[in-house]
Structure formats: structure tokens, C-alpha cells
């Protein structure tokens, strides 16, 4: 309730209107054609698709422009709470979560109608899903599929590939993680990887046709 209240207040009652960066994000969102696979090969495509859907549903307004960030901010905070509860005792997790989600920095990025919130979202959920896989939490197949989906979607966001590389390096160097990976079902991992690969098809095609996109 605290989280929802803070996000609603930050999104609807913070003065300042729509910034130039938010206007640019709306223009980019409007230029995407979901049925054109080439049109999807843009940076932060998942965010812009969500923003386009919000504007189509509610019309152009401060609320519809910021709604995707508020939703993703909520998911980021929920993921952070669940992640901290996996790493620390419940009391510490609750206190740390309240501090994290009530900071001005988090609320600003969560109400800003630009893709900036994705940097928080991808990092939190990659760590959370990786932790659930390592802990062999049930249902195991769901966490694997979700991990590869999040990893694939994160590749559309600049610099997010480094988080995936860091997780990969950790899995290779850490003896306990190497042991856990060897115990995982190869067929289930392959199926989850295939789902993630399918999501990256527009990005792969875009990079083949415009190699400069890979640098972005």
C-alpha cells in the first residue's frame, strides 16, 4: 500500500509536467509498428511498446505517458522485496525494502516517462530469477523460462548485456553455481533458451541489416 501510494503520488501529483526526454520517448513509441519486425529493432523496444499501448488505451496525457514507468517501477520494487527476502532475514528485508522504494531517486525514475526504469527492472529480476533457479525453487521450469525471457528483453536496453555477462562469469567461476548448473535439466534449459532466442529475433535481424545497432 505504501509503494502504490508513493508511485501514484509521484506519477500524478509531482509538478513539472512532461519533460523533453519524455516527449522524445513518446515520439519513438509512436513510430513503432508492432506488426513490422524491423520496426521492433530499436533500443528499449519493450518499454516503447508498453508506452504505445498505454497511449492507445488512455489517449495522450501525463498519466498515459508515465503509466508504463509506474507499472515497471512497481514490478521492480516487488522484485527487490522478494530478492531481499531471499538474501536476508525478513526483518532486514522489510526495512531495506522500505528504505529503497521510498528514496527520491527511485520515485523519480519510476514516474519518469522514459525507459530509465528498465535499468532497475532488468537488474533486479535477473538476480531474483537467477537466485530462484540456484535455490531450485518450485516451479523450476517457470523460473528458467522467465529468466531467459527477461534476459532476452533486457538485450534491447543499452548496457544491460553486461549484467548477463556478469551472471555468466559468476556461474563459470563459482564452484557451487557450476555444480548447480550441471544438475539442471538440459532439455528444460534448451526449451527456455529457445523462448528467449525467439524474443531476440527482431533485434538479431535489425543488427544484421544495420550493424551499427549492435553498438547502440
URVEN-V645469 format. One record per pair of residues at least 12 apart in sequence whose ideal C-beta (glycine too) atoms are under 6 Angstrom apart, sorted by the first residue. I is the first residue (numbers start at 1). J is the second residue. Records with the same first field share a line. If there is no record, write none. Layout:
I = J, J
//
This chain:
3 = 77, 101
6 = 107
7 = 70, 73, 110
10 = 107, 111
11 = 66, 70, 111
21 = 114
22 = 65, 113, 114
25 = 113, 114
26 = 65
28 = 48
29 = 48, 51, 52
32 = 48, 52
37 = 202
40 = 202
41 = 202, 203, 206
43 = 158, 216
44 = 115, 156, 157
45 = 156
46 = 153, 156
47 = 115, 118
50 = 68
51 = 68
54 = 67, 68
65 = 113
66 = 111, 113
69 = 110, 112, 113, 117
72 = 117, 121
73 = 110, 117
76 = 120, 121, 124
77 = 101
79 = 124, 125, 128
80 = 100, 124
81 = 97
82 = 128
83 = 127, 128
84 = 96, 97
86 = 131
118 = 157
122 = 154, 160
123 = 163
125 = 150
126 = 150, 163
129 = 143, 146, 147
130 = 167
134 = 180
141 = 188
144 = 188, 192
145 = 192, 195
148 = 192, 193, 195, 196
149 = 196
151 = 164, 196
152 = 196, 199, 200
155 = 200
//
